[in-house]
Amino acid sequence: MNRFKGRSLCVIDDFSKEERLYLFRKVRELKKAIKDGDDEKRDSFRINDPDFGIYEVFLEDSTRTKESFRNAAEFHHAKLTEMSTDNSSFNKGESYSDTFNTLCGYNNRIFIIRSKVEGVTRHLQEECARYAERNGLGFTPVFINAGDGKHEHPTQELLDEYSFLEDNDWNTDYLHIALVGDLFHGRTVHSKADGLTLWSKVKVDLIAPEELAMPEAYITKMKENGFDVTEYPSISEYLKNGDVANKWYFTRPQLERMGEKILQKQDELRKSITFREEFMSLLPENTKFYHPLPRHKVHPTIPTFLDETPLNGWEKQSINGMYTRIVLLGLVAGKIGDDFVEEERPERKNEEEWIVEVTPENKKTREVSEGVNPIRNGIVIDHILKGELPEDIRRHMILMRRVMGLDGYKGGEWVSQSKDGKYKGIIFRVGHFDLSKKEIKRLAAAAPGCTLNIIEDGEVKRKYRTHMPPRIYNFSDLMCTNEACISNESQSEHVGAMFYRTPDNRYKCAYCGRVHTFKEIFKH
């Protein structure tokens, strides 16, 4: 069974380290076959089916990625279609799902999409798979993310990783890299938070002024992945530290997207991330520069005087784009990949319980919580936001009342102080409550760490201690706060929000990757 066939690539982590290494071995084989004129070997990579539909949909300007994929598709002798976005259904208010479901019905198998809407390929992967199944299409539509907003650019990451390997003698033990430029908007560098796990040990130097700095969520992810991460405000400051990377990855500053205040200081910002001739002597031996291209023709961060020097790794990097995309298309089409064998992975441990019943043997309501008068029937939610400021606790309890639908019941809430001196919130409501596991999950998501006491006939019938659930979905009042996300209501795509718990106990949007605290995931 070919494990690549029908697979989508929405973020770089969709392919494991072993799968990417296999892809790169195939790229190496293809490049050698073409160089050696080995037509039989070269043709073994081709889909070679004029009825196999590949669709390019670029809703954002692109030259290199689009042309790279177009040439890759033509290599495969497949049916390539480009959607004209100027006259497309998107301008008529049609949803993404309706458009791409229709195109799937025309026997199109692979969709390559660039969009400002983040997470769109993940949504379409899920939606169109359901469409294909209920209509008996007999195949799983594949979606390849060719760049979505400020989120990720996984196919660029593939060609970057291949280029690093090629210039690293194919060694995956250690990588020391400097990421330079607009790290805030740069989706190519955001993909590296997971992509660089290809190497066993990674040191990342982030070079950008505060206004262009890498978002905190991606730095956190890098550190979770074991990378040694250091930040510097400029190239000149970086070169003073002595431990300089031999691989530099530059990105174009997108200052025009950041408002008038930034434009007023653009010369200073550009200078901090532009390489200058005076820096040449401070570079280690065998240093290579990379860039996803294009460079800004007026303000290139890699000046053109470097084109003829050994530092130039960006031209071969660009050439590698077509080869990696040829192999990627061949893999997800099922043409190659039958010989892939992955090392056995250790079994995943079961997720810990996020609702733990701790009903005491002595069930008198007086033991429920400090300050709660005995009630015959009702609920008491205790230890809400324990340790936080009283005003923050009060504000959050207002949200909790709505999330749990408690405003129609008699009762009250207040901020109390535990024996250890920490503040905590308490909500009680009078009435008969038969909460389902789904409703308790809402509570655990909205106020992890709280305790829920269900009181019947004057006794604590059941008592639960909550923890953050590993995944939150299927609640209509969940919403990602990123307005560029496909699941944000501003996109009008009616995509239900979904969040995964992060190792540092926050929630990551399943579509755009935006990280939230538990206080932010419900609509306010």
Secondary structure, 3 states (H helix, E strand, C coil): CCCCCCCCECCHHHCCHHHHHHHHHHHHHHHHHHHHCCHHHHHCCCCCCCCCEEEEEECCCCCHHHHHHHHHHHHCCCEEEECCHHHCHHHHCCCHHHHHHHHHCCCEEEEEEEECCECHHHHHHHHHHHHHHHCCCCCCCEEEEEEECCCCCHHHHHHHHHHHHHCCCCCCCEEEEEEECCCCCCHHHHCHHHHHHHCCEEEEEEECCHHHCCCHHHHHHHHHCCCEEEEECCHHHHHCCCCCCCEEEECCCCHHHCCHHHHHCHHHHHHHCCCCHHHHHHCCCCCEEECCCCCCCCCCCCCHHHCCCCCECHHHHHHHHHHHHHHHHHHHCCCCCCCCCCCCCCCCCCCCCCEEECCCCCCEHHHCCCCCCCCCCEEEEEEECCCCCHHHHHHHHHHHHHHCCCCCCCEEEEEEECCCCCEEEEEEEECCCCCCHHHHHHHHHHCCCCEEEEEECCEEEEEEEECCCCEECCCCCECCCCCCECCCHHHCCCCCCCEEECCCCCEEECCCCCEECCCCCECC
